[in-house]
């Protein structure tokens, strides 16, 4: 099982909306690196859900329920289906990630422009610890 981080602006699609919807397709990603990461995702992987532009914080955990496939809005790109796993008890801010030495190589910090990035197991567990959440 792999770990990921996916980003969405909360006014476009918030984690709370994913919880209401129960499942969604992660369409509309138009960055080659992010597309390749979507293609690599497998059913059963988990993803940290990050609110970008507003909030700037990791707010939840999603589960990949269908691995990478062609984005129906443009088949040259890729999508996955995600479902909510759980909200973090405490959101983890970008600022907190930047000051945590255990997250110095975290893609959220190092590749801030990429909307879908891999996360190491150690980084995933550190974020959960910071968010006072267990999976």
C-alpha positions as CSV (number, residue, x, y, z in Angstrom):
1,X,0.0,0.0,0.0
2,X,1.3,3.4,-0.9
3,X,0.6,6.8,0.7
4,X,-0.2,10.0,-1.1
5,X,-1.2,13.6,-0.6
6,X,-4.0,15.2,-2.7
7,X,-4.8,18.9,-2.7
8,X,-8.0,20.7,-3.3
9,X,-9.1,24.3,-2.7
10,X,-11.9,24.0,0.0
11,X,-14.2,26.3,-1.9
12,X,-13.9,24.0,-4.9
13,X,-14.1,20.6,-3.2
14,X,-13.6,20.4,0.6
15,X,-13.0,17.3,2.6
16,X,-16.4,17.8,4.3
17,X,-18.0,17.6,0.8
18,X,-16.2,14.3,0.2
19,X,-17.6,13.0,3.5
20,X,-21.1,14.0,2.3
21,X,-20.6,12.5,-1.2
22,X,-19.1,9.3,0.2
23,X,-17.0,9.0,-3.0
24,X,-15.7,11.1,-5.9
25,X,-13.5,10.9,-9.0
26,X,-10.4,13.1,-8.7
27,X,-10.8,14.7,-12.1
28,X,-9.3,17.8,-13.6
29,X,-5.6,17.4,-12.6
30,X,-3.6,19.0,-15.4
31,X,0.1,18.6,-14.3
32,X,2.3,15.9,-15.8
33,X,3.9,14.9,-12.5
34,X,0.6,14.8,-10.7
35,X,-0.9,12.8,-13.6
36,X,1.8,10.2,-13.3
37,X,1.2,10.0,-9.6
38,X,-2.5,9.4,-10.2
39,X,-1.7,6.7,-12.7
40,X,0.5,5.0,-10.0
41,X,-2.3,5.0,-7.4
42,X,-3.8,1.6,-6.6
43,X,-7.0,0.6,-4.9
44,X,-6.4,0.5,-1.1
45,X,-3.8,3.2,-1.1
46,X,-4.4,6.1,1.3
47,X,-4.1,9.9,0.8
48,X,-3.7,12.8,3.1
49,X,-6.3,15.5,2.0
50,X,-4.9,19.0,1.9
51,X,-6.9,22.2,1.7
52,X,-4.8,24.5,-0.6
53,X,-5.0,28.3,-1.1
54,X,-7.4,28.7,1.8
55,X,-6.7,27.0,5.1
56,X,-3.3,25.6,4.0
57,X,-3.8,22.5,6.1
58,X,-4.1,18.7,6.0
59,X,-7.6,18.0,7.2
60,X,-8.3,14.4,6.5
61,X,-7.4,11.0,5.1
62,X,-9.0,9.5,2.0
63,X,-8.8,6.0,0.6
64,X,-8.3,5.2,-3.1
65,X,-11.3,3.0,-4.1
66,X,-10.4,2.8,-7.8
67,X,-6.8,3.1,-9.0
68,X,-5.6,5.3,-11.8
69,X,-7.6,5.3,-15.0
70,X,-8.3,7.8,-17.9
71,X,-9.9,11.0,-16.8
72,X,-13.4,11.1,-18.5
73,X,-13.1,14.9,-18.9
74,X,-10.0,14.4,-21.0
75,X,-8.6,10.9,-21.6
76,X,-5.1,12.2,-22.0
77,X,-5.1,12.7,-18.3
78,X,-5.7,10.5,-15.3
79,X,-8.1,10.2,-12.4
80,X,-8.7,8.0,-9.4
81,X,-11.8,7.5,-7.2
82,X,-11.5,8.5,-3.6
83,X,-13.6,8.0,-0.5
84,X,-13.2,9.6,2.9
85,X,-11.5,7.5,5.6
86,X,-11.6,10.0,8.4
87,X,-11.0,13.6,9.3
88,X,-8.0,14.5,11.4
89,X,-8.8,15.4,14.9
90,X,-6.7,18.5,14.5
91,X,-5.8,19.9,11.1
92,X,-2.0,20.0,10.4
93,X,-1.0,23.4,8.9
94,X,1.6,23.9,6.2
95,X,3.5,26.1,8.7
96,X,3.6,23.2,11.2
97,X,4.9,20.9,8.5
98,X,7.6,23.4,7.5
99,X,8.9,23.6,11.1
100,X,8.9,19.9,11.8
101,X,12.4,18.5,11.1
102,X,10.9,15.0,10.5
103,X,9.1,16.5,7.5
104,X,12.1,18.4,5.9
105,X,11.8,16.3,2.7
106,X,8.0,16.2,2.7
107,X,6.7,16.8,-0.9
108,X,4.1,19.2,0.4
109,X,6.9,21.5,1.4
110,X,9.4,20.7,-1.4
111,X,6.9,20.4,-4.3
112,X,4.3,22.9,-3.3
113,X,3.0,23.4,-6.9
114,X,2.2,19.7,-7.5
115,X,-1.4,18.7,-6.5
116,X,-0.8,14.9,-6.1
117,X,2.4,13.7,-4.5
118,X,3.8,10.6,-2.9
119,X,4.2,10.5,0.9
120,X,6.6,8.2,2.8
121,X,5.3,6.0,5.5
122,X,7.3,7.9,8.1
123,X,5.9,11.3,6.8
124,X,2.3,9.9,6.9
125,X,2.7,8.7,10.4
126,X,4.2,12.0,11.6
127,X,1.3,13.9,10.1
128,X,-1.2,11.6,11.8
129,X,0.7,12.1,15.1
130,X,0.6,15.9,14.6
131,X,-3.1,15.7,13.8
132,X,-3.7,13.5,16.9
133,X,-5.3,10.8,14.7
134,X,-4.9,7.1,14.2
135,X,-6.0,5.1,11.1
